[in-house]
Amino acid sequence: MNKNIVENPELQENYAELCRLIAETTDENFLKDFFDCLFSPAERIDLARRWLLVKELKKGKAQREIAKKFNMSLCRITRGSKELHKENSAFQRMLEKL
């Protein structure tokens, strides 16, 4: 979790609340509208790109191939790869839902 969130109880509370509300939301169109309000277009693109790289890694694509194909930094891809390979990875659990 982001260091600023960890050190700020109010941010922790709001982050947890937001996660709970999103988890309770079953309406995909409503959630998309909410994300459209919450995130800027650039932030939504970044979010989609991060999810794309996780799926590409899961397919076994090489980090350099992903970087070149999607014009992404190796640093970002390496971070995604490390998260994907952690024990009990949230990325793995989310990918299982596909």
C-alpha positions as a Python dict, from the first residue, in 0.01 Angstrom:
ca = {
    (1, 'M'): (0, 0, 0),
    (2, 'N'): (116, 353, -67),
    (3, 'K'): (329, 491, 218),
    (4, 'N'): (113, 805, 240),
    (5, 'I'): (-197, 593, 290),
    (6, 'V'): (-30, 378, 557),
    (7, 'E'): (79, 685, 755),
    (8, 'N'): (-258, 861, 734),
    (9, 'P'): (-548, 696, 923),
    (10, 'E'): (-807, 907, 739),
    (11, 'L'): (-672, 794, 402),
    (12, 'Q'): (-661, 433, 526),
    (13, 'E'): (-1025, 457, 628),
    (14, 'N'): (-1132, 609, 297),
    (15, 'Y'): (-929, 359, 95),
    (16, 'A'): (-1086, 69, 285),
    (17, 'E'): (-1431, 220, 243),
    (18, 'L'): (-1382, 262, -131),
    (19, 'C'): (-1259, -98, -166),
    (20, 'R'): (-1563, -223, 29),
    (21, 'L'): (-1806, -23, -186),
    (22, 'I'): (-1646, -141, -508),
    (23, 'A'): (-1656, -501, -384),
    (24, 'E'): (-2027, -465, -313),
    (25, 'T'): (-2102, -322, -656),
    (26, 'T'): (-2241, -574, -903),
    (27, 'D'): (-2352, -333, -1176),
    (28, 'E'): (-2070, -317, -1432),
    (29, 'N'): (-2214, -10, -1609),
    (30, 'F'): (-2248, 178, -1282),
    (31, 'L'): (-1891, 88, -1186),
    (32, 'K'): (-1764, 209, -1524),
    (33, 'D'): (-1953, 539, -1476),
    (34, 'F'): (-1806, 569, -1126),
    (35, 'F'): (-1452, 510, -1255),
    (36, 'D'): (-1516, 767, -1529),
    (37, 'C'): (-1596, 1019, -1255),
    (38, 'L'): (-1320, 913, -1017),
    (39, 'F'): (-1030, 885, -1261),
    (40, 'S'): (-908, 1122, -1530),
    (41, 'P'): (-886, 985, -1886),
    (42, 'A'): (-508, 946, -1842),
    (43, 'E'): (-557, 757, -1513),
    (44, 'R'): (-812, 524, -1676),
    (45, 'I'): (-568, 455, -1960),
    (46, 'D'): (-294, 382, -1706),
    (47, 'L'): (-524, 147, -1514),
    (48, 'A'): (-618, -40, -1833),
    (49, 'R'): (-253, -61, -1942),
    (50, 'R'): (-150, -205, -1606),
    (51, 'W'): (-419, -473, -1629),
    (52, 'L'): (-316, -544, -1990),
    (53, 'L'): (45, -602, -1888),
    (54, 'V'): (-60, -842, -1610),
    (55, 'K'): (-264, -1045, -1859),
    (56, 'E'): (24, -1047, -2108),
    (57, 'L'): (264, -1166, -1837),
    (58, 'K'): (18, -1440, -1741),
    (59, 'K'): (18, -1556, -2106),
    (60, 'G'): (394, -1602, -2073),
    (61, 'K'): (497, -1307, -2287),
    (62, 'A'): (851, -1178, -2231),
    (63, 'Q'): (883, -847, -2046),
    (64, 'R'): (1083, -690, -2330),
    (65, 'E'): (823, -803, -2583),
    (66, 'I'): (545, -641, -2377),
    (67, 'A'): (750, -323, -2336),
    (68, 'K'): (810, -293, -2708),
    (69, 'K'): (461, -395, -2823),
    (70, 'F'): (275, -164, -2584),
    (71, 'N'): (538, 108, -2533),
    (72, 'M'): (570, 42, -2159),
    (73, 'S'): (867, 81, -1928),
    (74, 'L'): (1045, -232, -1814),
    (75, 'C'): (1028, -96, -1459),
    (76, 'R'): (647, -100, -1464),
    (77, 'I'): (640, -446, -1619),
    (78, 'T'): (892, -583, -1369),
    (79, 'R'): (681, -451, -1083),
    (80, 'G'): (376, -622, -1231),
    (81, 'S'): (571, -943, -1274),
    (82, 'K'): (690, -938, -912),
    (83, 'E'): (333, -886, -789),
    (84, 'L'): (204, -1161, -1017),
    (85, 'H'): (454, -1411, -877),
    (86, 'K'): (401, -1335, -508),
    (87, 'E'): (253, -1610, -295),
    (88, 'N'): (-126, -1573, -284),
    (89, 'S'): (-102, -1295, -547),
    (90, 'A'): (-409, -1076, -580),
    (91, 'F'): (-325, -1054, -952),
    (92, 'Q'): (-343, -1433, -981),
    (93, 'R'): (-671, -1444, -789),
    (94, 'M'): (-821, -1172, -1011),
    (95, 'L'): (-701, -1345, -1329),
    (96, 'E'): (-879, -1661, -1214),
    (97, 'K'): (-1206, -1468, -1243),
    (98, 'L'): (-1163, -1424, -1618),
}
